[in-house]
Amino acid sequence: MDKKLTLILSVYDEDNIEKIKSFYGEAAGRSWQIEIDPSIIGGFIIIDKDMMFDYSVKGQLEQFRRALLQELSVAGAKQ
């Protein structure tokens, strides 16, 4: 089993890192790799093996963009 979790943040903030680690309870006995990526704008991303939990502003904006494009394409198809 891969024991490493990756945490990606927009800025380094020790308090937030500790809160995220304690919230993500499955992490007991596992190591963390911390990465800083300003392009996520805010929030954080956790990568656990092949799963990604994206709580970033960039991720939320991308979801909104996809939903909007889907709505526009459905509305255009109805015309």
C-alpha positions in Angstrom: 0.0 0.0 0.0 1.3 3.4 -0.9 1.7 5.3 2.3 2.2 8.8 0.8 -0.5 11.4 0.5 0.0 14.5 -1.6 -1.4 17.8 -0.4 -1.4 20.7 -2.9 -2.0 24.3 -1.6 -1.9 27.7 -3.2 0.3 29.1 -0.3 2.2 27.5 2.5 0.2 27.8 5.8 1.2 25.5 8.6 -2.1 26.0 10.5 -4.2 25.0 7.5 -1.9 22.1 6.7 -2.5 20.7 10.2 -6.2 21.2 10.0 -6.4 19.4 6.7 -4.3 16.5 8.0 -6.5 16.0 11.1 -9.7 16.3 9.0 -8.4 13.6 6.6 -8.4 10.9 9.3 -7.3 8.0 7.0 -3.9 9.5 7.1 -2.8 8.0 10.4 0.7 6.6 10.0 1.1 7.9 6.5 3.5 10.5 5.2 2.5 13.7 3.4 4.1 15.3 0.5 3.3 19.1 0.5 3.3 21.0 -2.8 2.7 24.6 -3.4 0.9 25.5 -6.6 -0.4 29.1 -6.8 -2.4 28.2 -10.0 -5.1 26.5 -7.8 -5.9 30.1 -6.6 -7.1 28.9 -3.2 -8.3 25.8 -1.3 -6.5 22.5 -1.5 -6.2 19.2 -3.4 -5.5 15.8 -1.8 -4.2 13.0 -3.9 -4.5 9.5 -2.3 -3.2 6.8 -4.6 -5.4 7.0 -7.7 -8.1 9.3 -6.1 -8.0 13.1 -6.2 -10.1 15.3 -3.9 -10.2 18.7 -5.4 -11.3 21.5 -3.1 -9.5 24.2 -4.9 -11.0 27.4 -6.4 -9.5 26.4 -9.8 -11.3 23.1 -9.6 -14.6 24.8 -8.6 -14.3 27.2 -11.5 -13.6 24.4 -13.9 -16.7 22.5 -12.7 -18.8 25.7 -13.2 -17.3 26.2 -16.7 -18.2 22.6 -17.8 -21.7 22.9 -16.4 -22.3 26.2 -18.1 -21.0 24.9 -21.5 -23.2 21.8 -21.1 -26.3 24.1 -20.4 -25.4 26.3 -23.4 -25.1 23.3 -25.7 -28.4 21.8 -24.5 -30.1 25.2 -24.9 -28.6 25.6 -28.4 -29.8 22.1 -29.4 -33.4 23.0 -28.4 -33.5 25.9 -30.8 
